[in-house]
Amino acid sequence: MKTTTSTLLGRVLVLSLSLSPSYAAEAAASATKTLSFPNSQPTNAVVAPPGFVSVGFETAFADEYANAFSENLVTSLADRMSVPPVIRIGGTSGDRVQFDPNLKNANKVCTKGECPNGSNAYFTLGPGYFEGFKTFPNAKFTIQAPLGDGTYNETQLLAYVQRAWNAAGADRIDAIALGNEPSVYWKTAKAYYDGAKKVQATLTKALGLKADQRIFEIADTLDGAAKSHKPYAVQELLAAGFDSDKTVKYAAEHWYQGTATTFNIDTLQAELMNHKAIKDRFGAGYMKSINAVLPDNGVSYILSETGSTIKPGAATNYRSGFGATLWSVDFQLAAMTRGIKRVVDSGRPTATHASWSPNNKGEDGRPVVRPPYVANLFVADFIGKDKPRNILSLLPNQEFISSYLMYDRASKRPDRVALLNLKAWDKGSNKDRGSQAFVIPVAAGTDSVRVRRLHSDFGVWATGFDIGGAKENVTWAGEQWTYKIDKGKGHFVGGKLQEQTIKVQDGKATINVPDTEAAIVYL
């Protein structure tokens, strides 16, 4: 028989289907946790922002994401949200780009530094680069004003911002960031404030903005600065005078979870798959910044650049395997309960912590979807698009399990519960996969609840279908996203959504969550 592209695709899909997860026979739970929460929304429940989930592309590589594959992935996210997701175009390279109108044979060239992909690389952009802002029609953008090394060139600054603004359309520019990690070149809060205000005045005039238009994003500080407030973070910048003119829309900081330099299941468990580690990292430093913005006075605090770890030496299955995926879910929901309005899942084609690589420039040599992408869809589905909700953390003091509750904001009744079992399990260990039982009280008259699962048969080191093949599948409610099979559109591995119905007994539903799995229970 002649082998065709469609034949090969069919074989890949059959293999994927043959290894779809089954939940018919669950192991007996090795531990039980009974949840308790008010039947009516308490005052400490936090607004679940409809635009909370976000992705980000490093400025110099944004044009490489402007393809049908990335558009499909962004659409899969946007379809789960009641508002357009915001794509952050920014990062280190965003302060180091220049524009050459005569560069017609390429979107960009790397001119110096760690070319072509290093964080210290400098780029010259041609007109073709800005065509990328015409893509992703169901999303908005945050763009970055290039501040160079603090002695910015006004002509180059305007060349980038105006072209991005015009290509995207003013209604799709969510914010303009005033630089990235500015303490690298402006050493004090006052120096950054003075320089950024000049840039803001220039942009306000050139773009015809209102004098009090909330459109600017400030800070984007290093995660080290956010922890230590040295030399400055959001708190110090607001004290220096930012937002005295009511033009700041976002105060942003960065977050990379992992600090270990050895990478095994023990450090994965200690640093990433660990609710206490996430809670501890929020600590005093980040909370100073968050509290400087709260209560909401028009400025939103966001984490505009995040990732599992960027420490050298970590393999892909550590940075962006299924263990890191569960970290992402817990981290995002923990951030939401602290009043953070957005978390950006950031990356560039060569960054293995990123949710996907859009082309053949990454270490895989081809476009791939990585498991943390699915964490974003899980969080978006937990927020939901049908009605406003408020979130409450149910197990703030646990280490290897966590849980969150969403209230229907209108009725103030419990609506859905997220359950995470962060106990690390590796199929290759040949150890039995344990299970955690969660006992959930439900409203009187409820006979059953529905359960959808974020699952991998392979455990913590699963890298997803594109990288690890069918044996390393990662699915959310039975749905999978790949480049090989669906070009990022998503498909149900078993042909339909996978959902369990759990009967309620004596006003309670008992949900077994295997080690290294997460679930949403619809009450």
C-alpha positions, -999 to +999 in steps of 0.1 A: +000+000+000+013+034-009+021+055+022+007+090+021+007+120+045-029+112+055-020+076+061+009+085+084-014+110+103-039+082+107-013+059+122-001+086+146-037+092+157-044+055+162-013+052+184-024+082+204-059+068+208-045+034+219-028+050+249-056+072+260-061+073+298-088+052+315-103+061+349-126+031+352-105+013+378-090+036+404-066+025+430-078+027+466-067+061+481-037+060+503-048+091+522-080+111+527-086+148+531-120+163+540-125+198+526-146+224+544-158+258+531-186+282+537-218+275+517-220+312+509-192+332+495-170+346+523-155+381+522-120+368+517-129+352+484-109+370+456-121+380+422-111+355+395-100+379+366-115+368+333-082+378+315-059+361+340-043+336+317-017+350+293+012+340+271+042+360+261+068+361+233+103+375+236+103+407+215+130+397+190+112+364+182+076+376+181+076+373+143+085+336+146+053+330+166+032+346+140+022+314+122-009+292+120+003+268+146+007+295+173-025+311+162-043+277+168-029+274+203-039+310+212-073+304+198-077+272+219-070+294+249-092+323+238-121+300+232-121+293+269-120+329+280-148+355+282-123+383+272-094+382+247-061+369+261-033+394+262+000+384+246+030+401+261+056+411+235+086+420+256+117+409+274+154+416+274+156+419+236+128+444+237+152+471+250+178+462+223+159+464+190+164+490+163+145+495+131+159+497+096+133+505+069+157+492+042+159+457+057+136+441+031+150+406+027+146+395+063+123+403+093+154+409+114+191+404+118+211+398+149+239+424+150+259+417+182+259+399+215+250+363+219+236+358+184+212+345+173+193+334+204+211+346+235+196+369+261+223+394+254+217+396+216+209+429+198+186+429+167+178+452+138+142+448+126+128+453+091+093+462+081+084+425+077+088+420+115+057+441+122+034+420+100+033+396+130+011+421+149-016+416+124-020+380+135-038+366+165-071+383+158-088+370+190-060+384+213-046+417+224-010+428+229+012+444+255+041+460+236+074+473+251+090+506+245+127+499+238+148+518+263+182+506+252+207+508+280+188+537+296+201+562+270+174+555+245+172+568+210+139+586+206+137+580+169+142+543+174+118+542+203+090+557+182+099+536+152+091+504+171+061+515+191+043+533+163+048+505+138+036+479+163+007+502+173-004+507+137+000+470+127-020+457+156-045+485+157-050+508+187-079+488+200-057+457+203-029+473+223-036+466+259-006+484+274+028+498+266+056+486+289+082+512+299+112+489+295+122+455+309+141+448+341+152+485+342+174+481+372+200+466+348+206+501+334+188+526+357+202+519+392+177+537+414+140+541+415+143+578+408+165+573+378+140+549+363+111+572+371+128+602+355+137+583+324+104+565+320+084+596+324+102+612+295+095+582+274+058+583+285+055+620+275+070+612+241+046+584+235+016+602+248+022+630+222+032+608+193+002+584+197-023+610+206-031+595+240-051+613+267-030+628+295-047+605+321-051+574+299-043+542+318-022+524+293+014+521+307+030+491+323+058+499+348+086+479+366+089+445+349+115+439+376+138+410+380+124+383+402+155+388+424+145+424+429+109+415+437+122+392+465+147+416+480+134+450+468+170+459+459+176+481+442+139+486+437+106+468+430+070+479+426+066+493+461+096+516+456+085+527+422+051+538+433+067+557+462+090+574+436+059+589+419+046+564+394+009+567+389+007+602+404-008+611+371-031+580+370-016+566+338-003+532+351-024+502+341-001+474+352+027+471+378+047+441+367+073+418+382+090+385+371+090+351+386+111+320+381+104+293+406+134+270+407+167+278+422+182+242+424+212+233+403+207+196+404+176+183+387+160+150+398+127+139+412+137+150+447+144+187+436+113+186+414+093+176+445+110+201+468+109+232+445+081+228+419+056+201+429+053+217+463+026+240+474+046+252+504+075+262+482+052+283+461+037+299+492+071+306+507+084+322+476+055+347+477+069+356+511+074+392+523+091+405+491+063+399+466+036+406+491+051+441+496+046+448+459+011+433+458+000+452+489+015+484+475-010+481+446-040+468+466-067+478+473-075+482+436-071+518+427-069+514+389-035+497+389-033+459+385-004+439+398+007+412+373+035+387+369+046+395+333+073+369+329+072+335+346+087+300+343+095+269+362+133+273+362+159+289+339+189+274+357+215+259+333+215+221+330+178+213+335+164+189+309+132+196+291+113+170+311+123+189+343+116+224+330+084+216+311+074+180+318+042+170+335+056+178+370+062+214+359+027+215+344+012+208+378+035+234+393+021+259+368-015+251+377-008+255+415+013+286+410-012+303+389-041+296+412-020+306+443-012+338+425-049+344+418-059+340+454-034+368+463-051+393+440-027+391+411-046+400+380-025+381+353+002+356+350+021+355+317+035+321+305+065+335+287+090+321+262+111+322+231+116+294+205+147+281+223+134+283+258+126+248+270+105+260+299+080+276+274+047+261+266+055+256+229+081+262+203+067+277+171+093+265+146+124+243+141+148+265+161+143+249+195+162+219+208+136+196+194+143+208+159+106+211+151+075+228+163+062+212+195+036+217+222+049+211+257+028+200+287+026+234+305+005+247+277-023+225+290-020+241+325-031+273+310-062+257+296-070+240+329-068+274+347-089+291+320-115+264+324-115+267+361-122+304+358-148+297+331-163+320+306-200+317+314-202+338+345-180+358+370-165+338+398-145+344+429-117+321+442-108+308+476-078+287+487-089+257+507-056+241+518-031+269+522-008+251+546-003+218+528+028+207+510+019+180+485-018+186+480-037+218+473-073+228+465-092+259+454-129+267+453-147+289+428-179+307+439-205+318+415-203+356+422-240+362+415-255+334+437-225+333+461-227+295+460-199+270+456-195+263+419-164+242+412-133+228+430-098+223+418-079+194+433-041+189+430-022+159+441+015+170+439+031+138+451+057+130+425+052+097+407+074+084+379+062+054+359+098+044+353+103+039+390+081+008+389+065+020+422+028+018+427+009+051+419-007+063+451-039+082+453-053+110+475-090+110+483-107+144+487-141+145+504-161+175+493-194+187+509-221+194+483-254+213+485-285+196+496-304+179+468-273+172+447-271+136+437-238+137+417-208+158+406-188+158+374-150+154+374-125+162+346-088+153+350-054+167+339-036+134+335-006+116+322-001+078+324+037+085+323+039+107+354+062+136+363+086+132+333+060+131+306+069+156+278+037+153+258+030+136+224+051+159+202+083+152+222+078+119+240+053+101+217+020+085+226+034+069+258+040+104+272+006+118+264-008+146+285-045+152+284-070+176+299-105+160+301-093+136+274-082+164+250-047+167+237-028+195+218+000+186+194+018+199+164+020+165+148-017+156+148-037+188+150-014+218+145-024+231+179-062+229+174-068+202+200-085+169+196-101+143+220-078+113+222-108+089+227-130+108+203-150+127+230-146+147+262-137+125+292-157+132+323-166+111+353-199+112+372-193+106+410-224+099+431-230+119+463-234+100+495-246+116+527-241+150+513-205+144+503-186+134+471-154+115+474-129+121+446-097+100+442-069+119+426-038+097+417-004+110+426+008+135+400-026+146+387-051+175+390-088+176+386-118+200+385-150+189+402-181+206+389-206+209+418 
